Amino acid sequence: MTPAFVRRRISRSIAWRLAAGVLPSLLAVALVISLFYYGQFDREAPPVILVAAAAITLASVIVAWANARYFAGRLTRLAQSTASVSSGSERTDEFDRIERAVGKLGSALTAAEAERARIDARATARLNEEATMLAGVVSDTLAQLDQVRLPLQILLASPFGELNENQEELLRDARGAADAIDVALRRLGQIADIDRDALPIQRELVQVNDVVRSVLPVARAAAERRGARTETELEPGLPRVIADRARLAEALALFLSDAVAHADTSTALQVSTQHVGSKAVIRIAPLTDGSPLLLATRLIAAQGGDVAMGDGALVVRVGG
């Protein structure tokens, strides 16, 4: 794409060339009027007028020749550059070849845009189909998983017969694995719902600091168990923004839980908020890279927000 300053310079150059070609003609008109005045019976034109008329006439010829040569050269080069696109009789001039080339390129561009629209529509439809299929598989798998978790819960709550410690530990591990699978499948189902626009979003005016404070205690307790301290800096008087309170809290809880996993005695869990333009910005450090980040990012995007990474921190922007 041609930069704006280059386009301005080109258009200004052409405008100056056209003006330079017209200016001598305007001066010639003034000289003709002067000659008409001095051409009366009792008047005699001064020599300076005649010399100026000759000079302007010569300048007009030179400028007109230079401009004609410039435009003819540019048209010839443009016609040659479009020779591979245009076709027709050799008797056609440059304008005909350029017109045919522009017409073919315009038709090709229209066809390409139509093809791209068809590809985008086909990709969107395929994504919706796959997300719908995935949501159905997740729902069926969760139902079958419940059939596994219930017997495990019953065995652990009231075992039939005596169970040794190894057997009880195996049952607890099995229940823990089933619970982890349940959480992972539910997150996968939410992602599928977001992709097929089936996740309900309740937009309302939200005080971001209140949402951060609601999820911060759990993250702070988890950080303390890892021996890490928590540093918070919430901007006072932060304006309300339009968001989904529940989805925002869920996304922040996922971000914070993953950030806690990267915090230790030497790395503090840092949470800060500020107002930038029409958006509220939430900064979480240390930087996360776990699987919950995918769902949390989709939850923020579903509300019209965005997530960025940089300088060792996660930056969440919501509202607008």
C-alpha positions as CSV (number, residue, x, y, z in Angstrom):
1,M,0.0,0.0,0.0
2,T,1.4,3.4,-1.0
3,P,2.1,5.6,2.1
4,A,-0.1,8.7,2.5
5,F,2.8,11.2,2.1
6,V,3.9,9.5,-1.1
7,R,0.3,9.7,-2.5
8,R,0.2,13.4,-1.6
9,R,3.6,14.1,-3.2
10,I,2.5,12.3,-6.4
11,S,-0.8,14.1,-6.7
12,R,0.9,17.5,-5.8
13,S,3.5,16.8,-8.6
14,I,0.9,16.1,-11.2
15,A,-1.1,19.2,-10.0
16,W,1.9,21.4,-10.4
17,R,2.7,20.0,-13.8
18,L,-0.9,20.7,-15.0
19,A,-0.8,24.2,-13.4
20,A,2.6,24.9,-15.1
21,G,1.1,24.0,-18.4
22,V,-1.9,26.3,-17.9
23,L,0.0,29.3,-16.4
24,P,1.8,30.3,-19.6
25,S,-1.6,30.3,-21.4
26,L,-3.1,32.6,-18.8
27,L,-0.1,35.0,-19.3
28,A,-0.6,34.7,-23.0
29,V,-4.2,35.8,-22.6
30,A,-3.0,38.9,-20.7
31,L,-0.5,39.7,-23.5
32,V,-3.2,39.3,-26.1
33,I,-5.3,41.8,-24.3
34,S,-2.2,44.1,-24.1
35,L,-1.5,43.7,-27.8
36,F,-5.2,44.4,-28.6
37,Y,-4.8,47.6,-26.7
38,Y,-1.6,48.6,-28.4
39,G,-2.9,47.5,-31.7
40,Q,-5.1,50.5,-32.1
41,F,-4.4,53.0,-34.9
42,D,-2.7,55.7,-32.8
43,R,-0.8,53.4,-30.4
44,E,2.5,51.5,-30.7
45,A,3.4,48.4,-28.7
46,P,6.5,48.9,-26.6
47,P,9.4,46.5,-27.5
48,V,9.2,44.9,-24.0
49,I,5.7,43.7,-24.7
50,L,6.8,42.0,-27.9
51,V,9.8,40.4,-26.2
52,A,7.6,39.2,-23.3
53,A,5.1,37.8,-25.8
54,A,7.9,35.9,-27.6
55,A,9.3,34.6,-24.3
56,I,6.0,33.4,-23.0
57,T,5.2,31.7,-26.3
58,L,8.5,29.9,-26.2
59,A,7.9,29.0,-22.5
60,S,4.5,27.7,-23.3
61,V,5.8,25.4,-26.1
62,I,8.6,24.1,-23.8
63,V,6.3,23.4,-20.8
64,A,3.6,21.9,-23.0
65,W,6.1,19.6,-24.7
66,A,7.7,18.6,-21.3
67,N,4.3,17.8,-19.8
68,A,3.1,15.9,-22.9
69,R,6.3,13.9,-22.9
70,Y,6.0,13.2,-19.2
71,F,2.3,12.0,-19.4
72,A,3.0,10.0,-22.6
73,G,5.9,8.2,-20.9
74,R,3.9,7.4,-17.8
75,L,0.9,6.2,-19.8
76,T,3.2,4.0,-22.0
77,R,4.9,2.4,-19.0
78,L,1.5,1.9,-17.3
79,A,0.1,0.3,-20.5
80,Q,3.2,-2.0,-20.8
81,S,2.8,-3.1,-17.1
82,T,-0.8,-4.1,-17.9
83,A,0.0,-5.8,-21.1
84,S,-0.1,-9.3,-19.5
85,V,-3.6,-8.6,-18.1
86,S,-5.2,-6.8,-21.0
87,S,-5.7,-8.3,-24.5
88,G,-7.1,-7.1,-27.7
89,S,-6.2,-5.6,-31.1
90,E,-2.8,-4.0,-31.4
91,R,-4.5,-0.9,-32.8
92,T,-6.0,0.0,-29.5
93,D,-4.3,2.8,-27.6
94,E,-2.9,2.8,-24.1
95,F,-6.1,4.0,-22.5
96,D,-8.0,1.0,-24.0
97,R,-5.4,-1.5,-22.7
98,I,-5.4,0.2,-19.2
99,E,-9.2,0.2,-19.1
100,R,-9.4,-3.5,-20.0
101,A,-6.7,-4.3,-17.4
102,V,-8.5,-2.3,-14.7
103,G,-11.8,-4.0,-15.6
104,K,-10.3,-7.5,-15.4
105,L,-8.5,-6.7,-12.1
106,G,-11.8,-5.4,-10.7
107,S,-13.6,-8.5,-11.8
108,A,-10.9,-10.7,-10.3
109,L,-11.0,-8.7,-7.1
110,T,-14.8,-9.1,-6.9
111,A,-14.5,-12.8,-7.5
112,A,-11.8,-13.1,-4.9
113,E,-13.8,-11.2,-2.3
114,A,-16.9,-13.4,-3.0
115,E,-14.7,-16.5,-2.7
116,R,-13.3,-15.3,0.6
117,A,-16.8,-14.6,1.9
118,R,-17.8,-18.1,0.9
119,I,-14.8,-19.6,2.6
120,D,-15.4,-17.6,5.8
121,A,-19.0,-18.6,5.8
122,R,-18.1,-22.2,5.3
123,A,-15.5,-22.0,8.1
124,T,-17.9,-20.4,10.5
125,A,-20.6,-23.1,9.7
126,R,-18.0,-25.8,10.2
127,L,-16.8,-24.3,13.5
128,N,-20.4,-24.1,14.7
129,E,-21.0,-27.7,13.8
130,E,-17.8,-28.9,15.5
131,A,-18.6,-26.8,18.6
132,T,-22.2,-28.2,18.7
133,M,-20.8,-31.8,18.3
134,L,-18.2,-31.1,21.0
135,A,-20.8,-29.7,23.4
136,G,-22.9,-32.8,22.9
137,V,-20.0,-35.2,23.5
138,V,-19.1,-33.2,26.7
139,S,-22.7,-33.4,27.9
140,D,-22.9,-37.2,27.3
141,T,-19.4,-37.8,28.9
142,L,-20.4,-35.8,32.0
143,A,-23.5,-37.9,32.4
144,Q,-21.5,-41.1,32.1
145,L,-18.9,-39.7,34.5
146,D,-21.6,-39.1,37.1
147,Q,-22.3,-42.8,36.9
148,V,-18.7,-43.4,38.0
149,R,-18.4,-40.8,40.6
150,L,-21.5,-41.8,42.5
151,P,-20.4,-45.4,43.3
152,L,-17.0,-44.0,44.4
153,Q,-18.6,-41.6,46.7
154,I,-20.8,-44.3,48.2
155,L,-17.9,-46.6,48.7
156,L,-15.9,-43.9,50.5
157,A,-18.8,-42.8,52.6
158,S,-20.0,-46.2,53.7
159,P,-17.7,-49.0,52.5
160,F,-19.1,-52.5,52.1
161,G,-16.8,-54.5,54.2
162,E,-13.4,-53.7,55.5
163,L,-11.1,-51.7,53.3
164,N,-7.4,-51.4,54.0
165,E,-5.5,-48.1,53.7
166,N,-4.3,-48.8,50.2
167,Q,-7.8,-49.6,48.9
168,E,-9.2,-46.4,50.5
169,E,-6.3,-44.4,48.9
170,L,-7.0,-45.9,45.5
171,L,-10.7,-45.0,45.8
172,R,-9.8,-41.4,46.9
173,D,-7.4,-41.1,43.9
174,A,-10.1,-42.4,41.6
175,R,-12.6,-39.9,42.9
176,G,-10.0,-37.1,42.6
177,A,-9.3,-38.1,39.0
178,A,-13.0,-38.2,38.2
179,D,-13.5,-34.8,39.7
180,A,-10.6,-33.4,37.7
181,I,-12.0,-34.9,34.5
182,D,-15.4,-33.4,35.4
183,V,-13.8,-29.9,35.8
184,A,-11.9,-30.2,32.5
185,L,-14.9,-31.4,30.6
186,R,-17.1,-28.6,31.9
187,R,-14.4,-26.0,30.9
188,L,-14.3,-27.6,27.5
189,G,-18.0,-27.4,27.2
190,Q,-18.0,-23.7,28.1
191,I,-15.4,-23.1,25.3
192,A,-17.6,-24.9,22.9
193,D,-20.6,-22.9,24.0
194,I,-18.6,-19.6,23.5
195,D,-17.5,-20.7,20.0
196,R,-21.1,-21.4,18.9
197,D,-22.5,-18.3,20.7
198,A,-24.5,-20.4,23.1
199,L,-23.1,-19.0,26.3
200,P,-25.5,-16.5,27.9
201,I,-23.8,-13.2,28.7
202,Q,-25.5,-10.8,31.1
203,R,-24.2,-7.3,30.5
204,E,-24.5,-4.8,33.3
205,L,-22.6,-2.0,35.0
206,V,-19.9,-3.6,37.1
207,Q,-17.4,-2.2,39.6
208,V,-14.3,-4.1,38.7
209,N,-12.6,-3.6,42.1
210,D,-15.6,-5.3,43.8
211,V,-15.2,-8.3,41.5
212,V,-11.5,-8.5,42.2
213,R,-12.0,-8.3,45.9
214,S,-14.5,-11.1,45.7
215,V,-12.1,-13.6,44.1
216,L,-8.9,-12.3,45.8
217,P,-9.3,-14.1,49.2
218,V,-9.1,-17.6,47.7
219,A,-6.1,-16.7,45.7
220,R,-4.4,-15.0,48.7
221,A,-5.0,-18.1,50.8
222,A,-3.5,-20.4,48.1
223,A,-0.5,-18.1,47.7
224,E,0.1,-18.1,51.5
225,R,0.1,-21.9,51.4
226,R,2.9,-21.7,48.9
227,G,4.8,-19.2,51.1
228,A,4.2,-16.3,48.6
229,R,3.0,-12.9,49.6
230,T,0.2,-11.0,47.8
231,E,0.5,-7.4,46.6
232,T,-2.6,-5.5,45.5
233,E,-3.0,-2.0,44.2
234,L,-6.6,-1.2,43.3
235,E,-7.2,2.2,41.8
236,P,-9.7,4.1,44.1
237,G,-12.8,5.4,42.5
238,L,-12.5,3.2,39.4
239,P,-15.6,3.9,37.2
240,R,-18.0,1.1,36.4
241,V,-17.8,-0.7,33.1
242,I,-20.2,-2.8,31.2
243,A,-19.4,-6.5,31.7
244,D,-20.9,-9.8,33.0
245,R,-20.1,-9.9,36.7
246,A,-20.3,-13.7,37.1
247,R,-18.3,-14.4,33.9
248,L,-15.7,-11.8,34.9
249,A,-15.3,-13.3,38.3
250,E,-14.9,-16.8,36.9
251,A,-12.3,-15.6,34.4
252,L,-10.3,-13.7,37.1
253,A,-10.5,-16.7,39.5
254,L,-9.0,-18.9,36.7
255,F,-6.3,-16.3,36.0
256,L,-5.4,-15.9,39.7
257,S,-5.4,-19.7,40.4
258,D,-3.0,-20.2,37.5
259,A,-0.8,-17.3,38.6
260,V,-0.6,-18.7,42.2
261,A,0.9,-21.9,40.7
262,H,3.8,-19.7,39.5
263,A,4.2,-17.8,42.7
264,D,6.7,-18.8,45.4
265,T,8.7,-17.3,48.3
266,S,10.6,-15.2,45.9
267,T,7.8,-14.2,43.5
268,A,4.7,-12.4,44.9
269,L,1.2,-12.6,43.5
270,Q,0.6,-9.1,42.2
271,V,-2.9,-7.7,41.3
272,S,-3.6,-4.2,40.3
273,T,-6.4,-2.2,38.6
274,Q,-6.5,1.1,36.7
275,H,-8.7,3.0,34.4
276,V,-7.5,3.5,30.8
277,G,-9.9,5.3,28.5
278,S,-13.3,3.6,28.6
279,K,-11.8,0.3,29.8
280,A,-10.8,-1.1,33.2
281,V,-7.4,-2.8,33.1
282,I,-6.5,-5.6,35.5
283,R,-2.9,-6.6,35.7
284,I,-2.0,-10.0,37.2
285,A,1.6,-11.3,37.8
286,P,3.4,-13.6,37.5
287,L,2.5,-14.5,34.0
288,T,0.4,-17.6,33.5
289,D,0.6,-20.2,30.7
290,G,-1.7,-23.0,31.9
291,S,-4.7,-24.5,30.3
292,P,-7.3,-22.5,32.3
293,L,-6.0,-19.4,30.5
294,L,-7.8,-20.5,27.3
295,L,-11.2,-20.6,28.9
296,A,-10.6,-17.4,30.9
297,T,-9.5,-15.6,27.7
298,R,-12.6,-16.8,25.9
299,L,-14.8,-15.6,28.8
300,I,-13.2,-12.1,28.7
301,A,-13.5,-12.0,24.9
302,A,-17.2,-13.0,25.1
303,Q,-17.8,-9.8,27.1
304,G,-16.0,-7.6,24.5
305,G,-12.7,-7.5,26.4
306,D,-9.3,-8.7,25.6
307,V,-6.2,-10.3,27.2
308,A,-2.6,-9.5,26.5
309,M,0.7,-10.6,27.9
310,G,3.8,-8.6,28.4
311,D,6.5,-7.6,30.9
312,G,5.9,-10.8,32.9
313,A,2.3,-10.0,33.6
314,L,-1.2,-10.7,32.3
315,V,-3.2,-7.6,31.3
316,V,-7.0,-8.0,31.1
317,R,-9.1,-5.2,29.6
318,V,-12.9,-5.1,30.0
319,G,-15.7,-2.6,29.4
320,G,-15.8,0.0,26.7
